[in-house]
Amino acid sequence: MEKKSKSTWSVIIKVVIAVASALAGVLGLNACMV
């Protein structure tokens, strides 16, 4: 159970970082466009 929860958390963290970086990139592009 512990290993499963740890792997799940690592996946969740990776997804959150990916989404955050994608949003930052989009916001950065929008700022450059304006």
mmCIF entry with sequence, helices, sheets and N, C-alpha, C, O atoms, coordinates in Angstrom:
data_MODEL
# 
_entry.id   MODEL 
# 
_entity.id                         1 
_entity.type                       polymer 
_entity.pdbx_number_of_molecules   1 
# 
_entity_poly.entity_id                      1 
_entity_poly.type                           'polypeptide(L)' 
_entity_poly.nstd_linkage                   no 
_entity_poly.nstd_monomer                   no 
_entity_poly.pdbx_seq_one_letter_code       MEKKSKSTWSVIIKVVIAVASALAGVLGLNACMV 
_entity_poly.pdbx_seq_one_letter_code_can   MEKKSKSTWSVIIKVVIAVASALAGVLGLNACMV 
_entity_poly.pdbx_strand_id                 A 
# 
loop_
_entity_poly_seq.entity_id 
_entity_poly_seq.num 
_entity_poly_seq.mon_id 
_entity_poly_seq.hetero 
1 1  MET n 
1 2  GLU n 
1 3  LYS n 
1 4  LYS n 
1 5  SER n 
1 6  LYS n 
1 7  SER n 
1 8  THR n 
1 9  TRP n 
1 10 SER n 
1 11 VAL n 
1 12 ILE n 
1 13 ILE n 
1 14 LYS n 
1 15 VAL n 
1 16 VAL n 
1 17 ILE n 
1 18 ALA n 
1 19 VAL n 
1 20 ALA n 
1 21 SER n 
1 22 ALA n 
1 23 LEU n 
1 24 ALA n 
1 25 GLY n 
1 26 VAL n 
1 27 LEU n 
1 28 GLY n 
1 29 LEU n 
1 30 ASN n 
1 31 ALA n 
1 32 CYS n 
1 33 MET n 
1 34 VAL n 
# 
_struct_asym.id          A 
_struct_asym.entity_id   1 
# 
_struct_conf.conf_type_id            HELX_P 
_struct_conf.id                      HELX_P1 
_struct_conf.pdbx_PDB_helix_id       AA1 
_struct_conf.beg_label_comp_id       GLU 
_struct_conf.beg_label_asym_id       A 
_struct_conf.beg_label_seq_id        2 
_struct_conf.pdbx_beg_PDB_ins_code   ? 
_struct_conf.end_label_comp_id       MET 
_struct_conf.end_label_asym_id       A 
_struct_conf.end_label_seq_id        33 
_struct_conf.pdbx_end_PDB_ins_code   ? 
_struct_conf.beg_auth_comp_id        GLU 
_struct_conf.beg_auth_asym_id        A 
_struct_conf.beg_auth_seq_id         2 
_struct_conf.end_auth_comp_id        MET 
_struct_conf.end_auth_asym_id        A 
_struct_conf.end_auth_seq_id         33 
_struct_conf.pdbx_PDB_helix_class    1 
_struct_conf.details                 ? 
_struct_conf.pdbx_PDB_helix_length   32 
# 
_struct_conf_type.id          HELX_P 
_struct_conf_type.criteria    ? 
_struct_conf_type.reference   ? 
# 
loop_
_atom_site.group_PDB 
_atom_site.id 
_atom_site.type_symbol 
_atom_site.label_atom_id 
_atom_site.label_alt_id 
_atom_site.label_comp_id 
_atom_site.label_asym_id 
_atom_site.label_entity_id 
_atom_site.label_seq_id 
_atom_site.pdbx_PDB_ins_code 
_atom_site.Cartn_x 
_atom_site.Cartn_y 
_atom_site.Cartn_z 
_atom_site.occupancy 
_atom_site.B_iso_or_equiv 
_atom_site.pdbx_formal_charge 
_atom_site.auth_seq_id 
_atom_site.auth_comp_id 
_atom_site.auth_asym_id 
_atom_site.auth_atom_id 
_atom_site.pdbx_PDB_model_num 
ATOM 1   N N  . MET A 1 1  ? 0.845 -1.207 0.000   1.00 0.00 ? 1  MET A N  1 
ATOM 2   C CA . MET A 1 1  ? 0.000 0.000  0.000   1.00 0.00 ? 1  MET A CA 1 
ATOM 3   C C  . MET A 1 1  ? 0.878 1.254  0.000   1.00 0.00 ? 1  MET A C  1 
ATOM 4   O O  . MET A 1 1  ? 0.617 2.205  -0.737  1.00 0.00 ? 1  MET A O  1 
ATOM 5   N N  . GLU A 1 2  ? 1.914 1.244  0.829   1.00 0.00 ? 2  GLU A N  1 
ATOM 6   C CA . GLU A 1 2  ? 2.768 2.437  0.913   1.00 0.00 ? 2  GLU A CA 1 
ATOM 7   C C  . GLU A 1 2  ? 3.430 2.730  -0.437  1.00 0.00 ? 2  GLU A C  1 
ATOM 8   O O  . GLU A 1 2  ? 3.480 3.876  -0.884  1.00 0.00 ? 2  GLU A O  1 
ATOM 9   N N  . LYS A 1 3  ? 3.938 1.667  -1.079  1.00 0.00 ? 3  LYS A N  1 
ATOM 10  C CA . LYS A 1 3  ? 4.601 1.876  -2.373  1.00 0.00 ? 3  LYS A CA 1 
ATOM 11  C C  . LYS A 1 3  ? 3.604 2.439  -3.389  1.00 0.00 ? 3  LYS A C  1 
ATOM 12  O O  . LYS A 1 3  ? 3.933 3.334  -4.167  1.00 0.00 ? 3  LYS A O  1 
ATOM 13  N N  . LYS A 1 4  ? 2.385 1.901  -3.370  1.00 0.00 ? 4  LYS A N  1 
ATOM 14  C CA . LYS A 1 4  ? 1.382 2.381  -4.333  1.00 0.00 ? 4  LYS A CA 1 
ATOM 15  C C  . LYS A 1 4  ? 1.090 3.862  -4.109  1.00 0.00 ? 4  LYS A C  1 
ATOM 16  O O  . LYS A 1 4  ? 1.071 4.644  -5.059  1.00 0.00 ? 4  LYS A O  1 
ATOM 17  N N  . SER A 1 5  ? 0.865 4.243  -2.861  1.00 0.00 ? 5  SER A N  1 
ATOM 18  C CA . SER A 1 5  ? 0.534 5.639  -2.569  1.00 0.00 ? 5  SER A CA 1 
ATOM 19  C C  . SER A 1 5  ? 1.707 6.540  -2.954  1.00 0.00 ? 5  SER A C  1 
ATOM 20  O O  . SER A 1 5  ? 1.508 7.638  -3.474  1.00 0.00 ? 5  SER A O  1 
ATOM 21  N N  . LYS A 1 6  ? 2.929 6.071  -2.696  1.00 0.00 ? 6  LYS A N  1 
ATOM 22  C CA . LYS A 1 6  ? 4.105 6.892  -3.040  1.00 0.00 ? 6  LYS A CA 1 
ATOM 23  C C  . LYS A 1 6  ? 4.169 7.108  -4.545  1.00 0.00 ? 6  LYS A C  1 
ATOM 24  O O  . LYS A 1 6  ? 4.374 8.233  -5.003  1.00 0.00 ? 6  LYS A O  1 
ATOM 25  N N  . SER A 1 7  ? 3.992 6.033  -5.323  1.00 0.00 ? 7  SER A N  1 
ATOM 26  C CA . SER A 1 7  ? 4.060 6.163  -6.779  1.00 0.00 ? 7  SER A CA 1 
ATOM 27  C C  . SER A 1 7  ? 2.928 7.066  -7.266  1.00 0.00 ? 7  SER A C  1 
ATOM 28  O O  . SER A 1 7  ? 3.117 7.871  -8.179  1.00 0.00 ? 7  SER A O  1 
ATOM 29  N N  . THR A 1 8  ? 1.750 6.929  -6.653  1.00 0.00 ? 8  THR A N  1 
ATOM 30  C CA . THR A 1 8  ? 0.616 7.766  -7.057  1.00 0.00 ? 8  THR A CA 1 
ATOM 31  C C  . THR A 1 8  ? 0.934 9.227  -6.806  1.00 0.00 ? 8  THR A C  1 
ATOM 32  O O  . THR A 1 8  ? 0.672 10.080 -7.654  1.00 0.00 ? 8  THR A O  1 
ATOM 33  N N  . TRP A 1 9  ? 1.498 9.519  -5.641  1.00 0.00 ? 9  TRP A N  1 
ATOM 34  C CA . TRP A 1 9  ? 1.846 10.918 -5.319  1.00 0.00 ? 9  TRP A CA 1 
ATOM 35  C C  . TRP A 1 9  ? 2.883 11.444 -6.292  1.00 0.00 ? 9  TRP A C  1 
ATOM 36  O O  . TRP A 1 9  ? 2.788 12.589 -6.733  1.00 0.00 ? 9  TRP A O  1 
ATOM 37  N N  . SER A 1 10 ? 3.881 10.621 -6.639  1.00 0.00 ? 10 SER A N  1 
ATOM 38  C CA . SER A 1 10 ? 4.925 11.080 -7.570  1.00 0.00 ? 10 SER A CA 1 
ATOM 39  C C  . SER A 1 10 ? 4.296 11.401 -8.924  1.00 0.00 ? 10 SER A C  1 
ATOM 40  O O  . SER A 1 10 ? 4.670 12.382 -9.567  1.00 0.00 ? 10 SER A O  1 
ATOM 41  N N  . VAL A 1 11 ? 3.342 10.577 -9.357  1.00 0.00 ? 11 VAL A N  1 
ATOM 42  C CA . VAL A 1 11 ? 2.664 10.822 -10.637 1.00 0.00 ? 11 VAL A CA 1 
ATOM 43  C C  . VAL A 1 11 ? 1.858 12.112 -10.546 1.00 0.00 ? 11 VAL A C  1 
ATOM 44  O O  . VAL A 1 11 ? 1.888 12.929 -11.466 1.00 0.00 ? 11 VAL A O  1 
ATOM 45  N N  . ILE A 1 12 ? 1.140 12.300 -9.441  1.00 0.00 ? 12 ILE A N  1 
ATOM 46  C CA . ILE A 1 12 ? 0.325 13.509 -9.267  1.00 0.00 ? 12 ILE A CA 1 
ATOM 47  C C  . ILE A 1 12 ? 1.225 14.739 -9.296  1.00 0.00 ? 12 ILE A C  1 
ATOM 48  O O  . ILE A 1 12 ? 0.899 15.737 -9.939  1.00 0.00 ? 12 ILE A O  1 
ATOM 49  N N  . ILE A 1 13 ? 2.352 14.667 -8.600  1.00 0.00 ? 13 ILE A N  1 
ATOM 50  C CA . ILE A 1 13 ? 3.277 15.812 -8.565  1.00 0.00 ? 13 ILE A CA 1 
ATOM 51  C C  . ILE A 1 13 ? 3.798 16.102 -9.969  1.00 0.00 ? 13 ILE A C  1 
ATOM 52  O O  . ILE A 1 13 ? 3.881 17.262 -10.372 1.00 0.00 ? 13 ILE A O  1 
ATOM 53  N N  . LYS A 1 14 ? 4.148 15.055 -10.716 1.00 0.00 ? 14 LYS A N  1 
ATOM 54  C CA . LYS A 1 14 ? 4.653 15.254 -12.082 1.00 0.00 ? 14 LYS A CA 1 
ATOM 55  C C  . LYS A 1 14 ? 3.579 15.906 -12.950 1.00 0.00 ? 14 LYS A C  1 
ATOM 56  O O  . LYS A 1 14 ? 3.881 16.807 -13.733 1.00 0.00 ? 14 LYS A O  1 
ATOM 57  N N  . VAL A 1 15 ? 2.337 15.463 -12.821 1.00 0.00 ? 15 VAL A N  1 
ATOM 58  C CA . VAL A 1 15 ? 1.247 16.032 -13.617 1.00 0.00 ? 15 VAL A CA 1 
ATOM 59  C C  . VAL A 1 15 ? 1.055 17.501 -13.253 1.00 0.00 ? 15 VAL A C  1 
ATOM 60  O O  . VAL A 1 15 ? 0.892 18.348 -14.131 1.00 0.00 ? 15 VAL A O  1 
ATOM 61  N N  . VAL A 1 16 ? 1.075 17.800 -11.949 1.00 0.00 ? 16 VAL A N  1 
ATOM 62  C CA . VAL A 1 16 ? 0.888 19.188 -11.500 1.00 0.00 ? 16 VAL A CA 1 
ATOM 63  C C  . VAL A 1 16 ? 2.000 20.074 -12.060 1.00 0.00 ? 16 VAL A C  1 
ATOM 64  O O  . VAL A 1 16 ? 1.737 21.183 -12.524 1.00 0.00 ? 16 VAL A O  1 
ATOM 65  N N  . ILE A 1 17 ? 3.231 19.590 -12.018 1.00 0.00 ? 17 ILE A N  1 
ATOM 66  C CA . ILE A 1 17 ? 4.362 20.376 -12.538 1.00 0.00 ? 17 ILE A CA 1 
ATOM 67  C C  . ILE A 1 17 ? 4.202 20.584 -14.048 1.00 0.00 ? 17 ILE A C  1 
ATOM 68  O O  . ILE A 1 17 ? 4.454 21.675 -14.559 1.00 0.00 ? 17 ILE A O  1 
ATOM 69  N N  . ALA A 1 18 ? 3.783 19.534 -14.755 1.00 0.00 ? 18 ALA A N  1 
ATOM 70  C CA . ALA A 1 18 ? 3.616 19.645 -16.205 1.00 0.00 ? 18 ALA A CA 1 
ATOM 71  C C  . ALA A 1 18 ? 2.539 20.673 -16.533 1.00 0.00 ? 18 ALA A C  1 
ATOM 72  O O  . ALA A 1 18 ? 2.724 21.505 -17.422 1.00 0.00 ? 18 ALA A O  1 
ATOM 73  N N  . VAL A 1 19 ? 1.416 20.621 -15.819 1.00 0.00 ? 19 VAL A N  1 
ATOM 74  C CA . VAL A 1 19 ? 0.320 21.568 -16.061 1.00 0.00 ? 19 VAL A CA 1 
ATOM 75  C C  . VAL A 1 19 ? 0.774 22.986 -15.719 1.00 0.00 ? 19 VAL A C  1 
ATOM 76  O O  . VAL A 1 19 ? 0.499 23.928 -16.461 1.00 0.00 ? 19 VAL A O  1 
ATOM 77  N N  . ALA A 1 20 ? 1.473 23.130 -14.590 1.00 0.00 ? 20 ALA A N  1 
ATOM 78  C CA . ALA A 1 20 ? 1.940 24.459 -14.167 1.00 0.00 ? 20 ALA A CA 1 
ATOM 79  C C  . ALA A 1 20 ? 2.902 25.031 -15.204 1.00 0.00 ? 20 ALA A C  1 
ATOM 80  O O  . ALA A 1 20 ? 2.797 26.205 -15.560 1.00 0.00 ? 20 ALA A O  1 
ATOM 81  N N  . SER A 1 21 ? 3.835 24.221 -15.691 1.00 0.00 ? 21 SER A N  1 
ATOM 82  C CA . SER A 1 21 ? 4.800 24.709 -16.688 1.00 0.00 ? 21 SER A CA 1 
ATOM 83  C C  . SER A 1 21 ? 4.073 25.061 -17.987 1.00 0.00 ? 21 SER A C  1 
ATOM 84  O O  . SER A 1 21 ? 4.413 26.050 -18.636 1.00 0.00 ? 21 SER A O  1 
ATOM 85  N N  . ALA A 1 22 ? 3.080 24.262 -18.368 1.00 0.00 ? 22 ALA A N  1 
ATOM 86  C CA . ALA A 1 22 ? 2.322 24.549 -19.588 1.00 0.00 ? 22 ALA A CA 1 
ATOM 87  C C  . ALA A 1 22 ? 1.575 25.872 -19.440 1.00 0.00 ? 22 ALA A C  1 
ATOM 88  O O  . ALA A 1 22 ? 1.583 26.701 -20.350 1.00 0.00 ? 22 ALA A O  1 
ATOM 89  N N  . LEU A 1 23 ? 0.926 26.067 -18.284 1.00 0.00 ? 23 LEU A N  1 
ATOM 90  C CA . LEU A 1 23 ? 0.203 27.324 -18.048 1.00 0.00 ? 23 LEU A CA 1 
ATOM 91  C C  . LEU A 1 23 ? 1.180 28.495 -18.063 1.00 0.00 ? 23 LEU A C  1 
ATOM 92  O O  . LEU A 1 23 ? 0.883 29.539 -18.643 1.00 0.00 ? 23 LEU A O  1 
ATOM 93  N N  . ALA A 1 24 ? 2.332 28.336 -17.437 1.00 0.00 ? 24 ALA A N  1 
ATOM 94  C CA . ALA A 1 24 ? 3.337 29.408 -17.405 1.00 0.00 ? 24 ALA A CA 1 
ATOM 95  C C  . ALA A 1 24 ? 3.779 29.736 -18.831 1.00 0.00 ? 24 ALA A C  1 
ATOM 96  O O  . ALA A 1 24 ? 3.940 30.907 -19.175 1.00 0.00 ? 24 ALA A O  1 
ATOM 97  N N  . GLY A 1 25 ? 3.973 28.717 -19.657 1.00 0.00 ? 25 GLY A N  1 
ATOM 98  C CA . GLY A 1 25 ? 4.382 28.946 -21.045 1.00 0.00 ? 25 GLY A CA 1 
ATOM 99  C C  . GLY A 1 25 ? 3.308 29.695 -21.813 1.00 0.00 ? 25 GLY A C  1 
ATOM 100 O O  . GLY A 1 25 ? 3.614 30.620 -22.566 1.00 0.00 ? 25 GLY A O  1 
ATOM 101 N N  . VAL A 1 26 ? 2.053 29.306 -21.632 1.00 0.00 ? 26 VAL A N  1 
ATOM 102 C CA . VAL A 1 26 ? 0.949 29.982 -22.329 1.00 0.00 ? 26 VAL A CA 1 
ATOM 103 C C  . VAL A 1 26 ? 0.861 31.434 -21.871 1.00 0.00 ? 26 VAL A C  1 
ATOM 104 O O  . VAL A 1 26 ? 0.726 32.343 -22.691 1.00 0.00 ? 26 VAL A O  1 
ATOM 105 N N  . LEU A 1 27 ? 0.939 31.649 -20.553 1.00 0.00 ? 27 LEU A N  1 
ATOM 106 C CA . LEU A 1 27 ? 0.860 33.020 -20.029 1.00 0.00 ? 27 LEU A CA 1 
ATOM 107 C C  . LEU A 1 27 ? 2.038 33.834 -20.550 1.00 0.00 ? 27 LEU A C  1 
ATOM 108 O O  . LEU A 1 27 ? 1.869 34.997 -20.915 1.00 0.00 ? 27 LEU A O  1 
ATOM 109 N N  . GLY A 1 28 ? 3.222 33.243 -20.590 1.00 0.00 ? 28 GLY A N  1 
ATOM 110 C CA . GLY A 1 28 ? 4.405 33.948 -21.090 1.00 0.00 ? 28 GLY A CA 1 
ATOM 111 C C  . GLY A 1 28 ? 4.224 34.327 -22.554 1.00 0.00 ? 28 GLY A C  1 
ATOM 112 O O  . GLY A 1 28 ? 4.567 35.441 -22.951 1.00 0.00 ? 28 GLY A O  1 
ATOM 113 N N  . LEU A 1 29 ? 3.686 33.406 -23.366 1.00 0.00 ? 29 LEU A N  1 
ATOM 114 C CA . LEU A 1 29 ? 3.454 33.706 -24.783 1.00 0.00 ? 29 LEU A CA 1 
ATOM 115 C C  . LEU A 1 29 ? 2.435 34.833 -24.915 1.00 0.00 ? 29 LEU A C  1 
ATOM 116 O O  . LEU A 1 29 ? 2.628 35.750 -25.713 1.00 0.00 ? 29 LEU A O  1 
ATOM 117 N N  . ASN A 1 30 ? 1.360 34.773 -24.144 1.00 0.00 ? 30 ASN A N  1 
ATOM 118 C CA . ASN A 1 30 ? 0.340 35.823 -24.203 1.00 0.00 ? 30 ASN A CA 1 
ATOM 119 C C  . ASN A 1 30 ? 0.950 37.166 -23.818 1.00 0.00 ? 30 ASN A C  1 
ATOM 120 O O  . ASN A 1 30 ? 0.654 38.179 -24.452 1.00 0.00 ? 30 ASN A O  1 
ATOM 121 N N  . ALA A 1 31 ? 1.796 37.192 -22.792 1.00 0.00 ? 31 ALA A N  1 
ATOM 122 C CA . ALA A 1 31 ? 2.430 38.435 -22.352 1.00 0.00 ? 31 ALA A CA 1 
ATOM 123 C C  . ALA A 1 31 ? 3.321 38.970 -23.476 1.00 0.00 ? 31 ALA A C  1 
ATOM 124 O O  . ALA A 1 31 ? 3.354 40.176 -23.718 1.00 0.00 ? 31 ALA A O  1 
ATOM 125 N N  . CYS A 1 32 ? 4.045 38.077 -24.164 1.00 0.00 ? 32 CYS A N  1 
ATOM 126 C CA . CYS A 1 32 ? 4.925 38.513 -25.254 1.00 0.00 ? 32 CYS A CA 1 
ATOM 127 C C  . CYS A 1 32 ? 4.088 39.032 -26.422 1.00 0.00 ? 32 CYS A C  1 
ATOM 128 O O  . CYS A 1 32 ? 4.459 40.019 -27.057 1.00 0.00 ? 32 CYS A O  1 
ATOM 129 N N  . MET A 1 33 ? 2.969 38.381 -26.708 1.00 0.00 ? 33 MET A N  1 
ATOM 130 C CA . MET A 1 33 ? 2.113 38.811 -27.821 1.00 0.00 ? 33 MET A CA 1 
ATOM 131 C C  . MET A 1 33 ? 1.586 40.215 -27.561 1.00 0.00 ? 33 MET A C  1 
ATOM 132 O O  . MET A 1 33 ? 1.568 41.057 -28.459 1.00 0.00 ? 33 MET A O  1 
ATOM 133 N N  . VAL A 1 34 ? 1.153 40.464 -26.314 1.00 0.00 ? 34 VAL A N  1 
ATOM 134 C CA . VAL A 1 34 ? 0.594 41.785 -25.978 1.00 0.00 ? 34 VAL A CA 1 
ATOM 135 C C  . VAL A 1 34 ? 1.752 42.768 -25.840 1.00 0.00 ? 34 VAL A C  1 
ATOM 136 O O  . VAL A 1 34 ? 1.532 43.946 -25.560 1.00 0.00 ? 34 VAL A O  1 
# 
